[in-house]
Amino acid sequence: KCNVTDNLHSSLCLIRQIVIAIIFGILAVLSLLYKLRNIYSTLSISVTLTDGVQTVFDYCQYMVDLYFVYQYGRHVCYQYLKQYTAIDAIMGPSRYCAAIKQRMAKLTAFFITVWLVSSVGDYAAWVMSYKWTVPLSFSLTYVYVLIKILTTIDLTLQVIHIQCRLRTVGDIAQAYYTNAEAIHVDHTSSMDDTVQCKNWFYSDNCKSGSDVHITNMMPKSNLQMKWLSRCYLLITEQCQYVNRMFGIRILLNSLSLFIDMVRFTNLIVRLIIGKQNNPNNSNYFPVVSTLMRLFMCVAILVSLVDHCEKTYRQQDRVISIIDHLFIYKNPDAELREAMTELRALMQSRPIQFHLANFFSLNYSLLISTASVVSTYTIILLQSMN
């Protein structure tokens, strides 16, 4: 009976996705035909080219989103969540749940607000110049931008979960460090324990051994201490799952944002220097609204990369604590073996978020994106001559 119900639910979801894809396809075709007949002839070739490419690319990206949503459906997500309930039960990162909810609520509210303000403002600015029919033919892009935002927020949530689990591993390693026996050496006043004296690697929730109860989360025995490595191995598998589920989608998402940024920058420059005609001869509102949309694209990419980088820093924190444990403390053989194993595993299998193995989500990606956007914008602007 359960299998029949699941199969029926899967069939209904597939039919619903096909219907939505057909509706979006019809709207995209009608929008593109209207632009070809009535709008593109009045625009510059660079604006026409970038908008046409963006229209086709957005629909293809949406189809890829539907495919991955169907492939990683309810059953796969249930198994995924069920598996990592066990790791949370062992490590006990429940103290971070409230922080995760608060952070995601703020992030979602921020992006939805920016999307609403930029979309309504942009539509109103172009209605003032071209009435309502021309802006309406471009309004499908607002929906696609919302889909990109929701996809990015979904990935950000997974990244934050991995970040908090790594932070919990660091808290446990820190608790072991605090409770370990210190090395007693004469005349060491100039070599104080920097971890003990300064809050470089400590989290706010864990500044002393009493703040983290190892007996409740990770009993101190040779077998149980190895659970740190096992938990980290599960975290790496979670990262692999996230990369498989979101890799191609975020790659296409990033390329779409890249096209948007080139298109918006090109349009802003043309409006400012007067190379793009405006029926009302007033480019102020279109420039401001397009700047808002450009800011939104940049914010989406920067937010995602920043959360990934914060996750990498949690991994660096664990390795730093282990290094200080070996230098400033005198751990017993069991603790030394467990921590050596954990450090070796972290160094051989680091957490890394990537775009289908093409690019890694790090700060270097932002620099590369800025460089490429500038280059392509200059190339498009040269077509004015």
N, C-alpha and C positions, 0 to 999 in steps of 0.2 A: 504493500500500500504506500509506504514511504517513497519507494522508487518511482511508482506511478505518479505520485504527487510532485516529486522533484522533476521528473521528465516533463510533466505538464507545465510546471512553472518555468522550466528552461525554454520550452517551446513558445510560451507566451512572451517571455522576455525577448526571444529571437525575433518573433513577429513584430513586437513593439519597436525594436531597434531598426528593423527593415523599414517599417512605416515611417519612422522619424527620419531615416536616411533618405527615403524617397522624397519626403516633404522638403527637407533641406536642399536636396538636389534640384527639385523643381524651382524653389526660390532662388537658388544660385544661378540657374540657367536663365530665368526670367530677368533677374537683376543684370546679368552680364549682357543679355540681348538689348535691354533698354539702354544700357550705357553705350554699347556699340552704335546704336542708331541715333541717340540724342545727346550724348554727353562727351564721349571721347574725342569727337571732332573739334570740340571747343577747348580741350585741354592740351597742354604740352605733351610731347611724346614720352618724356621721362615719367611724368605723373600717370599717363595712360598705361605705360608698360608696367610700372610697379603695382598699380591698382589691379590690373588684369591678372598678373601673376599671383598677387595676394588672394584674389577671389578664388582662383582654382586651387591654390595651395591650402587655403583654410578648409575647403570642403574635403580635400584628400586627407588632411590631418584629422578632421572629424570622423571620417570613415575608419581611420586607423584606431582612434580612440574607442569607437564602438566595437571594433574587433577585439581589442585587448580587454575591454570591460566584459565582453561575452566569454573570452577565453579564461580569464581569471574571475569566474562568476562566484555565485554565493557559496558553492560547495568548497572551492579552492580557498576562498577567503576564510571560511569557517575552520578548515583544517589549519590554515596559517595562524589564526588567532588562538586556536586550541593548543597548538604546539608551544606558543610563547606565553601562554598562561602558566605553564610549568616553570619556565625560567623566572617569571615574576614571583611565583610562589617561593622559589629558592632564594632569590636575591632580595626580594622585598622592596622594590622601588616605589611602593605605594605613596611614599611621602612626596613624590614628584608629580602625582596625578593632578593635584589641584593646580600646580604651576603649569602643567601642560594644558589643562583646560583653559586657564586664564590667558596663557600666551596665544593659543589658537583662537580664542574668542576675540582678542584684540587684533590679531592678524587678519581674521576674516572680516571683522567690522571695518578695519582700515581699507582693505582692498575693495570691498563692496561699496563703501562710501566714495572712494576715489573713482571707481567705475561708474557709479550713478552720476556723480557730479560731472565727470569728463564726458560721458555719453550724452547726457541731457544738454550740457553746455555746448558741446560740439554740434549736436543736431540743431539746437536753437540758433547758433551762429551761422550755420549754412542755410537755414530756412530764411533768415533775414536777407540773404543774398540771392538765393535761387528758388524761393518759395518752398513748398513742401514736397513736390514730386521728386526733384533731383536728390535731396538728402535722403528721402525714403529709399531710393534705390541703393544707397550705400549703407543703410541701417543694419543690414545683416551682419556687417563686420562687428557691430557692438555685441551681438550674441556670441560670435566666435571668440571675442576677447574675454567674455565672461566664462566661456568653457575653458580657455587657457588658464584663467585665474583659479577656477575650481580644481583643475588638474594639478596645478602647482601647489595649491593648499593641501591637497590630498597627499602629494609626495612629501611636502614639508612636515606633515603630521608623522609620517613614517620615519623621517629623518630625526625628528625630535624624540621619538620613542627610542631609537637606537642611541641617541645622544644621552638620554637619561639612564639607559641600561649601562652604558659605558661609565657614566658618572657613578653609578652604584658600584660597579667593579672597582673604580678608584676609591670610593669611600671605604669599601671593605679592605682593600690593600692598605689604605691609610690607617685603618684601625689596627691591622696587623703590625704596621710600622710603629704606631704609638705604643703598643703593648709589648713590643720586642725589647730585649735587654740591650741597653746602650753600651758602647765600647768605652771602657774607662782608660783614658790615657792622660798622663800628667802634662801640665802646661798646655792645655788646649783652649785657653780662653779666646785665642784668635781664630779658632776653628769651630765656632759654635754650630749647632745643628740648625741650618737655615730653614728646614722644613718645620722644625719644632718652634722656632722663634718667629718666623714670618709666614704669613698666610699666602704663600705662593701657590701651593698645590692643594691646599685644603678647600673644601666646599664650605659654604655658609652653614650647612646643616651638620658639619662634622669637624670640630676643632679640637676634640680630645677623645681619648679612648672611650670615655663614658657615653659619648654621643652616639656611637655606633655599637650596637650589641651584637658582637660576633656570634655569640651562642645562639641567638635567635635566627640569624640569617645564614651563617656558615660556621658550623661547629669546627673547632680547631683540632682536627685530626688529619693524618696524612691522606686518608681517603676523601674526607670532606673538603680539604683545601684544594684538592684537584678539581673540585667543582667550579672553581674560578676559571680554569682553562676550559672546562666543558661549557660553561655559560658563555664565555667569549667565543667559542667555536659556534655556538648557536646564534650569537649575534652576527658573526660573519655570514652564516647561512641566511639570516634575515636580510642582510645587506644584499646578498646575491639575488634573493627573491625580489627585493625592491628594484634592483637594477634590471632584472628581466621584465618586470611588470611595467616599469615606467621609463626604461632606457630609451626606446625608440620614440615613445610618446613625448618625452621631454626634449629629445633631439629635434623632432619636428616642431615642437612648441618653441624651442629656442630659435630655430631657423625662421619661424613665422614672426617672432618678436623682432628678429634681425631685419626682416623685410619691412615690418612696420616702422622700425626706427629709421631706416633709410628713407622710406616713403615720407614719413612725417618731417624729417629734417630737410629733405629736398623741397617739400611743400612750403615749410616755414620760410626758408631762404627765398624761394620764388615770390612768396607773398610780400616779404619785407622789401625786396628790391624792385617789386612791381612787375615781374615777368609773368605772373599768373593773373589773368584778367578776373575782375570781380564786378558784377553788374552794378553794385552800389558804390563802387570805388572806395570801399572801406574795408581794409584788411585787418583792422585791430582785433575784432572778435574772432575771426578764423585763426589768426596767429596764436591768440591766447588759448583757444580751445585745443588746437593741435599741439601746443606745448604741453598741455595737461595730459593729453593722450601719450605723448612721448615720455613724459615723466612716469606715467603708469607702466609702460613697457619696461623702462629701466628699473623701476621699483620691484617688479615681478622677478626679474632676473637677479637683481642684487639680493633680495630677500632670500631666495632659494640658495644661492651660493653662500651667503653668510651663515645660514643654518648648517650647511654641510661643513663649512670651515670650523664652526664651533664643535661639531662632532669630532672632527679630526683632532682638535685641541684636547678633548677629553681623553683620547687615546694617548696623546703625548704626555698628559698628566699622569696616567697610570705608569708608563715607562719611567718617568722621572721619579715617582715615588719609590718604585722598585730599586732604581739606581741608588737613591739615598738610603734605602733599607740596607743594602749591601755595604755601603760606605760608612754610615754613621751608627749602624746597629750591629748586633751580634746574633742574628737569627739562628734558631736551631736547624738541624739538618733537614727536617721535614719541611719547615717553612721555606728554607733556601731552595730546596728542590722544587717546591710548588711555584714559587715566584720566578725561578729561572725558567721553568717550563712556560709560564704565562708570558714572560717577556719575549721568549723565543717565538712563541706563537703569534704575538702581536707584531713582531718585526717581520716575520715571514708571511703573514696574512693580514696586512693592515686593512682597516675599513676604508673603502674608496667608493664613492658614488660617481658613476660615469654615464655618458650618453651613448649607449649601445657600443661601448668600447672605442668610440671615436674621440670623445673629449671627456676630461674629468671635470667634475663640478668643483672648481676652486677659484681663487682670486685671479689666477692667470687667465681664466676664461673671460673674465670681465675686461681685462686689458686687451685681449685679442679681439673681443667684440667691439670695443670702442675704436680700435684701430681699423677694423674692417668696415664699420659703419662710416667712419670718416672718409676712408678711401673710396667706397662706392658712392657716397654722396658727392664727393668732388668729381668723380667720373660722370655722374648724371648731370651735375651742374654745368659741366663743360659742353653738354649738348645744346645749351642756350646759344653758344657761339656758332 
